[in-house]
Each structure stands twice: as structure tokens, then as C-alpha cells.
Amino acid sequence: MLLQDTVSKIKKIESLPIILVYFIVMASFLFMAPRVFTGYRIYMSFLQTVPPMLVLALGLTLVITAGEIDLSFSAIIAFSGFVFCYFFRTFEAPWLAFIMALASGALVGCINGILIAKIGVPSIMATLAAQFFWNGVTILLSGGLSWNIKEIKEYSIHPFFVGRIGGILPIQSIWALLVAIFLWYILNRHVFGEHISFIGDNVDVARVMGVNVIATKIQLFTFMGMISSFAAVLLTLEMINFWTTQGAGFLLPVMAAVFIGGTSIAGGKGTIVGSFFGAYIVGSLEAGVVASGIGGYWTRLVTGFVMAISVILNTMLGTSKEKKVKEKIKDSVFLKGLKK
């Protein structure tokens, strides 16, 4: 009886399948590349490079939980990075640059929310258009040039966001953890997160229950824009450089992290813990595969394999109330709004 109770409690751990996958992946790399993975430097490297992608994945988790999708965050990375650098170089005021970067992301997100919630444009179309538009705006405003801001190292904002604790631990990993804790609280303990889940599960029922669907969606996309701009600041400060395509490589890895983590493709159910571990899995695969001597060309294949295993485990250990796979695909965030 005690054993059954213990097993039952273990099964209730949030995102248990993806946590298991994470430790299996790390154990595999430790076995195949012991010289690399028994040292601390590789893990500090992960804590340095993964946070921007992790922050984006955490924000996207809320959006997908609401039954929507956002493809514009990669453009916001570039646009907000440009805004940050522009205000820093023009006024030499890094904290003003930080505020304006967040404001620029909020602006893009708010426009997305209005198009989706008020006008009724499907989120996949609205945010895809926004990605092209804001990438174009960024290139025009910057003249297609990259900007170096090495002088920012002399200001307090640099060590505050991307410094090193004890000269070793990257502070951006702490910021990413704080964002994860905050968004976990929002999704699981706050009325806003409750409304997001209701909308993603059934928007008509959400309206009947008194949820202001239009306002909630606009707030959600505005918040996603701010989250994206915060990730842009972390990336720009770490690289002390802005370039027009700096967000281009995030789209697929971020989405992979969210879905690997167990957030439902049909909306209504999201997991911050799952996205957290999913981001670190995706962020560590390339380095782990290369360190193992397999070859960098295998990275995509290994990522796909890990994703498949994660989905299978999530399905096997999921509750009986979960929708069937065909129904999930039919109601996925990629198809919502495109049906008659």
C-alpha cells in the first residue's frame, strides 16, 4: 500500500516524462563524452546560452495554452534588440534603453492581440505577417548593419543581467529561473492563467463563465511581446552586439521546447515545468552530440528522436481524459481559426 501511494505521488509530479527524458539525455552524454560532461564548464555554457530561448519558450507556453500561436517573437528579438541599442547609443542611458525595448515588444504584441482578438485574424496568419513586417522595419531602421555596444560593459545593467556570480555562474540563468517561477504561478495559481486555460480548452464555455476573451487575448499577446523583448535584451547584452537576424534561429527550437515539454498542441493545457526542461534539452543537444563525437550533422535527427520519445512518454503517462492524437491535430493551434 505504501509503495502504491509512493508511485501515485511520483506520477503526479508535473512534467515527469520530460524530466525523465532530460536526465536520460544528460546521462547518455555523460556516458559518451565523460571528459566533457564531468566538468562544470559545459553546464555553465548551457546556463549562458539557453536562457533567451528558455524565456521565449515559457512565454509561448502561455500563448499555446490559450489555443493560439505566435510566430513573431523571432522578429521581436531583432526589433527590440535594435531599439535597445539605438537608445543606448543615442542617449547613453542603458536603463532607458531597457524600458524602451520592453515597450517596443509590448507594442508589437498588442498589435498582434488586436488583430487576433478584435478583428478575428487567425493567430498563425497575423503573427506570420508580423514576423515579416517587423523584420523589414528592423532592417530599414538599422540600414541592414550590425551594431556593437561593447561600451555597455562599463554600466551596471550588464553585470545585473548577464554577469557571473563568483565569476562562474551566469546570472541570466537566474533571471530565466525567476521568469519560470513567475509564469508557473501565473498559469497555475492566478486568475489570468485560469482564463487562458479556459479559453484554450473551449472559448465559448470561457465566455459563458464570464471571461473577457478579447481583453485576455490582447493582454496575453502584449505580455508575450514583453517576454520576447526581455529575451532580446539578455541576448544583446550577452553578445554586446545587435544584428538584424539575431532572432532568426529561435523559432523552431523554441516551439520544439514547448511541445517536447508536454504543452498540448490543441491548447487548454500547458506546463511551465515541461517547457523549462524542454528548453534545456533542445539547448544542450547540439553541444552534447558534437562532444560525443557523433557529428554535428546528427543534431536534427537526435532532436527529432528525443521529441518523439518525449511525446510518447507524455501520451503513455497522461491521463485518460486526454484527447486522441487525431483530435489534437485537428484542433491544433496551427489550424484554429483556419476552419470554416
C-alpha positions as CSV (number, residue, x, y, z in Angstrom):
1,M,0.0,0.0,0.0
2,L,2.8,2.4,0.9
3,L,4.6,1.5,-2.4
4,Q,1.4,2.2,-4.4
5,D,1.0,5.6,-2.6
6,T,4.6,6.5,-3.4
7,V,4.2,5.5,-7.1
8,S,1.0,7.5,-7.2
9,K,2.7,10.6,-5.8
10,I,5.6,10.3,-8.2
11,K,3.2,10.1,-11.1
12,K,1.6,13.3,-10.0
13,I,4.9,15.2,-10.4
14,E,4.4,17.9,-13.1
15,S,6.0,17.0,-16.4
16,L,7.5,13.8,-15.0
17,P,8.1,12.3,-18.5
18,I,10.1,15.2,-19.8
19,I,12.1,15.4,-16.6
20,L,13.0,11.7,-17.1
21,V,13.9,12.4,-20.7
22,Y,16.2,15.2,-19.6
23,F,18.1,13.1,-17.1
24,I,18.3,10.2,-19.6
25,V,19.8,12.6,-22.2
26,M,22.3,14.0,-19.7
27,A,23.3,10.5,-18.6
28,S,23.8,9.5,-22.2
29,F,26.1,12.4,-22.9
30,L,27.9,11.7,-19.6
31,F,28.5,8.1,-20.8
32,M,29.5,9.0,-24.4
33,A,31.6,12.1,-23.5
34,P,32.8,11.7,-19.9
35,R,35.7,14.1,-20.3
36,V,33.4,16.9,-21.3
37,F,30.3,16.2,-19.1
38,T,32.2,15.5,-15.8
39,G,33.5,19.1,-15.9
40,Y,31.5,22.1,-14.9
41,R,32.3,24.3,-17.9
42,I,29.8,22.6,-20.3
43,Y,27.0,23.1,-17.8
44,M,27.9,26.8,-17.3
45,S,27.9,27.1,-21.1
46,F,24.3,25.8,-21.2
47,L,23.3,28.2,-18.4
48,Q,24.8,31.0,-20.5
49,T,23.3,30.2,-23.9
50,V,19.9,28.6,-23.1
51,P,18.2,31.4,-21.1
52,P,17.0,33.6,-24.1
53,M,15.4,30.5,-25.7
54,L,14.0,29.4,-22.4
55,V,12.4,32.7,-21.7
56,L,10.8,32.6,-25.1
57,A,9.5,29.1,-24.6
58,L,8.0,30.0,-21.3
59,G,6.1,32.9,-22.8
60,L,5.0,30.8,-25.8
61,T,3.7,28.1,-23.4
62,L,1.0,30.6,-22.2
63,V,0.1,31.5,-25.8
64,I,-0.3,27.9,-26.9
65,T,-2.2,27.1,-23.7
66,A,-4.7,29.7,-24.8
67,G,-5.1,27.8,-28.1
68,E,-3.2,30.4,-30.1
69,I,0.3,30.5,-31.7
70,D,2.9,33.3,-32.0
71,L,5.4,33.2,-34.9
72,S,6.5,36.8,-34.5
73,F,8.8,36.5,-31.5
74,S,11.8,35.9,-33.6
75,A,11.2,39.3,-35.3
76,I,10.6,41.0,-31.9
77,I,14.1,39.7,-30.8
78,A,15.7,41.7,-33.6
79,F,13.4,44.7,-33.4
80,S,13.7,45.1,-29.6
81,G,17.4,44.4,-29.8
82,F,17.7,47.3,-32.3
83,V,15.6,49.6,-30.1
84,F,17.8,48.8,-27.1
85,C,21.0,49.5,-29.0
86,Y,19.6,52.7,-30.6
87,F,18.6,54.3,-27.3
88,F,21.8,53.2,-25.6
89,R,24.0,54.6,-28.3
90,T,21.9,57.8,-28.7
91,F,21.3,58.8,-25.1
92,E,23.9,56.6,-23.2
93,A,21.1,55.6,-20.9
94,P,21.0,51.8,-20.6
95,W,18.0,51.6,-18.3
96,L,16.0,53.9,-20.6
97,A,17.1,51.6,-23.4
98,F,15.8,48.6,-21.4
99,I,12.4,50.2,-20.8
100,M,12.1,51.2,-24.5
101,A,13.0,47.7,-25.6
102,L,10.3,46.2,-23.4
103,A,7.8,48.9,-24.7
104,S,8.7,48.0,-28.3
105,G,7.9,44.3,-27.6
106,A,4.7,45.2,-25.9
107,L,3.7,47.4,-28.8
108,V,4.2,44.6,-31.3
109,G,2.4,42.1,-29.1
110,C,-0.5,44.5,-28.5
111,I,-1.0,45.0,-32.3
112,N,-0.9,41.2,-32.7
113,G,-3.5,40.8,-30.0
114,I,-5.8,43.4,-31.5
115,L,-5.6,41.8,-35.0
116,I,-6.3,38.3,-33.5
117,A,-8.9,39.1,-30.8
118,K,-10.8,42.1,-32.2
119,I,-10.5,41.7,-36.0
120,G,-10.5,37.9,-36.0
121,V,-7.4,37.2,-38.0
122,P,-6.1,33.7,-37.2
123,S,-3.1,33.9,-35.0
124,I,-0.9,31.9,-37.3
125,M,-1.5,34.4,-40.1
126,A,-1.4,37.6,-38.0
127,T,1.9,36.7,-36.3
128,L,3.5,35.3,-39.5
129,A,2.7,38.6,-41.2
130,A,4.1,40.4,-38.1
131,Q,7.3,38.5,-38.4
132,F,8.0,39.6,-41.9
133,F,6.8,43.2,-41.2
134,W,8.9,43.8,-38.1
135,N,11.9,42.1,-39.6
136,G,11.6,44.5,-42.5
137,V,11.2,47.5,-40.2
138,T,14.3,46.5,-38.3
139,I,16.4,46.1,-41.4
140,L,15.2,49.5,-42.7
141,L,15.9,51.3,-39.4
142,S,19.3,49.8,-38.9
143,G,20.3,50.1,-42.6
144,G,21.0,46.3,-42.5
145,L,24.0,46.9,-40.3
146,S,25.0,45.2,-37.0
147,W,25.8,47.5,-34.1
148,N,28.5,46.8,-31.5
149,I,27.8,48.1,-28.0
150,K,31.0,47.0,-26.1
151,E,30.8,50.2,-24.0
152,I,27.8,48.8,-22.2
153,K,30.1,46.7,-20.1
154,E,31.0,49.8,-18.1
155,Y,27.4,50.2,-17.0
156,S,25.6,48.4,-14.1
157,I,23.0,46.9,-16.4
158,H,25.5,44.5,-18.0
159,P,26.5,42.6,-14.8
160,F,23.0,42.9,-13.5
161,F,21.5,40.8,-16.3
162,V,24.4,38.8,-17.8
163,G,27.2,39.0,-15.2
164,R,28.8,36.0,-13.4
165,I,28.2,35.0,-9.8
166,G,31.6,34.1,-8.4
167,G,33.0,34.6,-11.8
168,I,31.3,31.3,-12.8
169,L,27.5,31.1,-12.7
170,P,25.8,33.1,-15.5
171,I,23.2,35.5,-13.9
172,Q,20.9,35.2,-16.9
173,S,20.2,31.6,-15.8
174,I,18.9,33.1,-12.5
175,W,16.7,35.5,-14.4
176,A,15.3,32.7,-16.6
177,L,14.5,30.7,-13.4
178,L,12.7,33.7,-11.9
179,V,10.7,34.1,-15.0
180,A,9.8,30.4,-14.9
181,I,8.7,30.6,-11.3
182,F,6.7,33.7,-12.0
183,L,4.9,32.3,-15.1
184,W,4.3,29.0,-13.3
185,Y,2.4,31.0,-10.6
186,I,0.5,32.9,-13.3
187,L,-0.5,29.8,-15.1
188,N,-1.4,27.6,-12.1
189,R,-2.4,30.0,-9.3
190,H,-3.5,33.2,-10.9
191,V,-6.9,34.1,-12.4
192,F,-5.2,35.2,-15.6
193,G,-3.7,31.8,-16.1
194,E,-7.1,30.2,-15.3
195,H,-8.7,32.3,-18.0
196,I,-6.0,31.4,-20.5
197,S,-6.7,27.7,-19.9
198,F,-10.4,28.1,-20.2
199,I,-10.0,29.9,-23.5
200,G,-7.7,27.3,-24.9
201,D,-10.0,24.5,-23.8
202,N,-13.3,26.0,-25.1
203,V,-13.6,29.6,-25.9
204,D,-17.4,29.5,-25.9
205,V,-17.5,28.0,-22.4
206,A,-15.0,30.6,-21.3
207,R,-17.3,33.4,-22.4
208,V,-20.3,31.8,-20.6
209,M,-18.1,31.7,-17.4
210,G,-17.6,35.4,-17.7
211,V,-14.1,35.5,-19.2
212,N,-13.4,38.6,-21.3
213,V,-11.9,36.7,-24.2
214,I,-10.9,39.7,-26.3
215,A,-9.2,41.6,-23.4
216,T,-7.5,38.4,-22.2
217,K,-6.0,37.6,-25.6
218,I,-4.8,41.2,-26.1
219,Q,-3.1,41.1,-22.7
220,L,-1.6,37.7,-23.5
221,F,0.0,38.7,-26.8
222,T,1.2,42.0,-25.2
223,F,2.8,40.0,-22.4
224,M,4.3,37.7,-25.0
225,G,5.8,40.7,-26.7
226,M,7.4,41.9,-23.5
227,I,8.7,38.4,-22.7
228,S,10.3,38.3,-26.2
229,S,11.9,41.8,-25.8
230,F,13.3,40.7,-22.4
231,A,14.9,37.7,-24.1
232,A,16.2,40.1,-26.8
233,V,17.9,42.3,-24.0
234,L,19.5,39.2,-22.5
235,L,20.8,38.1,-25.9
236,T,22.0,41.6,-26.9
237,L,23.8,42.2,-23.6
238,E,25.5,38.8,-23.6
239,M,26.7,39.3,-27.2
240,I,27.2,43.1,-26.7
241,N,26.1,43.3,-30.3
242,F,22.9,43.7,-32.4
243,W,22.4,42.1,-35.8
244,T,19.3,42.1,-38.0
245,T,18.9,38.4,-38.0
246,Q,19.6,37.7,-34.3
247,G,16.2,36.1,-33.7
248,A,16.0,34.0,-36.8
249,G,17.3,30.8,-35.3
250,F,14.9,30.7,-32.3
251,L,11.6,29.8,-34.0
252,L,11.8,26.1,-34.4
253,P,13.9,25.4,-31.2
254,V,11.5,27.3,-29.0
255,M,8.5,25.6,-30.5
256,A,10.2,22.2,-30.1
257,A,11.0,23.0,-26.4
258,V,7.3,23.8,-25.7
259,F,5.9,20.7,-27.4
260,I,8.6,18.4,-26.1
261,G,7.7,19.8,-22.6
262,G,4.2,18.4,-23.0
263,T,2.1,21.5,-23.6
264,S,-1.0,20.4,-25.6
265,I,-0.9,21.3,-29.3
266,A,-4.7,21.8,-29.1
267,G,-4.5,24.3,-26.2
268,G,-6.2,24.2,-22.8
269,K,-3.2,22.5,-21.1
270,G,0.3,24.0,-20.7
271,T,3.2,23.2,-18.5
272,I,5.9,25.6,-17.5
273,V,8.0,22.9,-15.8
274,G,7.9,20.9,-19.0
275,S,8.9,23.9,-21.2
276,F,11.7,24.6,-18.7
277,F,13.3,21.1,-19.1
278,G,12.3,21.0,-22.8
279,A,14.4,24.2,-23.5
280,Y,17.4,22.8,-21.7
281,I,17.1,19.5,-23.7
282,V,16.9,21.3,-27.0
283,G,19.6,23.8,-26.0
284,S,22.1,21.0,-24.9
285,L,21.6,18.6,-27.8
286,E,23.9,20.2,-30.3
287,A,26.8,20.6,-27.9
288,G,26.2,17.1,-26.5
289,V,26.1,15.4,-29.9
290,V,29.3,17.2,-31.0
291,A,31.1,16.4,-27.7
292,S,30.1,12.8,-28.1
293,G,31.9,12.6,-31.4
294,I,28.8,11.6,-33.3
295,G,29.0,14.7,-35.5
296,G,27.0,17.9,-35.7
297,Y,25.0,16.7,-38.7
298,W,23.2,14.3,-36.4
299,T,21.8,17.1,-34.2
300,R,18.5,17.5,-36.1
301,L,18.0,13.7,-36.2
302,V,18.7,13.4,-32.4
303,T,16.3,16.3,-31.7
304,G,13.5,14.6,-33.6
305,F,14.2,11.3,-31.9
306,V,14.1,13.0,-28.4
307,M,10.9,14.8,-29.3
308,A,9.3,11.6,-30.4
309,I,10.3,9.8,-27.2
310,S,9.0,12.8,-25.1
311,V,5.7,12.8,-26.9
312,I,5.3,9.0,-26.5
313,L,6.1,9.2,-22.8
314,N,3.7,12.1,-22.3
315,T,1.0,10.2,-24.0
316,M,1.6,6.9,-22.1
317,L,1.8,8.6,-18.7
318,G,-1.0,11.1,-19.5
319,T,-4.5,11.0,-18.1
320,S,-7.4,9.1,-19.7
321,K,-9.1,12.5,-20.3
322,E,-6.6,13.5,-22.9
323,K,-7.9,13.9,-26.4
324,K,-6.9,11.3,-29.0
325,V,-3.9,12.2,-31.2
326,K,-6.1,12.8,-34.3
327,E,-8.4,15.1,-32.4
328,K,-5.4,17.0,-31.0
329,I,-4.0,17.6,-34.5
330,K,-7.5,18.6,-35.8
331,D,-7.8,21.1,-33.0
332,S,-4.2,22.2,-33.0
333,V,-3.1,25.8,-32.7
334,F,-1.9,25.7,-36.2
335,L,-5.3,25.0,-37.6
336,K,-7.5,27.0,-35.2
337,G,-9.1,30.0,-37.0
338,L,-8.5,28.5,-40.4
339,K,-11.6,26.3,-40.3
340,K,-15.0,27.4,-41.5
